[in-house]
């Protein structure tokens, strides 16, 4: 038997893989071997730690040293100093953990202190490709107990009492959904998992599947037992190759251990899960479109009712939940509904995972109790806005959501409060904007996405969103009129009311919420022909101020020779030639070039 | 897998291998082995291995074995320091794997300091 004295965890989540954590992993294995330490030290690939901004992340136990931004070149020092000689390499640690005379725990840093990880409980702790490690953290115990000791109705009641609501965005009470599916009649039933995460910037479902795939499998089996289904389907986009691979590995291991298959835990309960790959269409996150796609047809929504709980996959009763919702289930059954019911707000219990991005210091994945304020997420967990800029707005819910202005920064986050200020919870994208972001441009960006992703089945969405986009284009080019603003709002209301599914129904949200909270910016674009944030190119003119030293740096960098002037004299930009590429502004050392 | 017992057996077994990954809590006992050049030259590596082996074998979940650099009295290496929460640090000197085993059995498990190996007895 070998005795291991140290575990080195290397993040193999999405963010860290993109910053080449696999090279760090290979180098670690190599360095440990060459120092003869490979028997006593184990290197493990884990899921996302959340602090993607500082990836690749490497954590060394038992000390719990949190190394950030590790490059393959750093590995030799970590192995020779820390692993061999026990001297922690302080300058490579995450700077917030390094105090003057000691090293604090990672859980005491601003980023982690205010977080509560339930759905992400095992991410960054276990090896997602090793079922034993999931079992070691109480995995499959909830399933075992459910099958051998509990009745389906008891479990549904626990889920209901916990107050868990759908984490995919709409927030429908999960327990009620299970109850409907359990009562529905059908010769077969399906349990489906929506892993078609399409919001730009959101990656929590992906990270859960990459970091803790068994938690979703276990929850689906429990759901199957509760509603009387033997078939499980995970609908995931083919664009998530790591998540698909880890799911395949996990399903294989679960079958081998008998957690999936026939006669699970010696009972007469059978349950199997298959993976269906989607081609990455945003509309397939909508439940009826997803079901069409699973059946092999074009991913288009259909009117509801009938709801999937009554008529879903192949016309059979289907329970469809989001990845994050499922990931909460084993935790609730292990810890009791009371544990979840005491976290959060009146209407929303438990936690929510957010993908934090945009103008923020700590880009990454965070899980916070419902009711946490946006201020806490931005200033404490997110570490504030870089470059001393001012917070302007937070965008939640992706293309279906809206912008929350600075005046609402103390809003506690839950489903209802976000809806009441014109945004929505959505799947959990949280994009932070500072004073340099133009809100009209942001609205246009999200609308561009919806126009592309509209499936085209219903007219309000297919043509309406395109017309909206054209109006926004007109406004950002400086050709808008005040009537256009009214038309835009009117169009929004129509599309909201008349679209077939939630894609069209929520597509106007980014426009409506920015008009509501930032009307003055729209008016500036229309009436004054100015873009206050300096983003919309057609509304900008570049000018050289009198403090120009005549260094000629700008003339040399201008790609269209729009700048003229003699050495040591004030230069001039020809607006007719200028293509507004901003190259001169970046080059000028004296801040003499402005845009207005 | 047919029963809760089987599941529990896997849980316990893997858990024992994973206790390293727990955050170093205030209730944890720490065994610190001096692993500077002087320590390694004097034979600290087998001492460390013995400590790790004993802690694993006995499933001592609350005990972390770590290393440190030069403690300063190189002539007394290998040196092992034991930090039990709520009591003073105990420094064992001139250690070898057999002594390490005894320290774990006596001091860590049963709470009886092995006085004859301590730095006080040596001086």
Interface residues (C-beta under 8 A of the other chain):
Chain A: X3 X4 X5 X6 X7 X9 X40 X61 X62 X63 X64 X84 X85 X86 X87 X105 X107 X125 X126 X132 X133 X135 X136 X138 X140 X141 X144 X145 X148 X257 X258 X259 X265 X266
Chain B: X1 X2 X3 X4 X7 X10 X11 X13 X14 X15 X17 X18 X20 X21 X22 X23 X24 X33 X35 X36 X48 X49 X52 X53 X56 X57 X64 X65 X66 X67 X68 X69
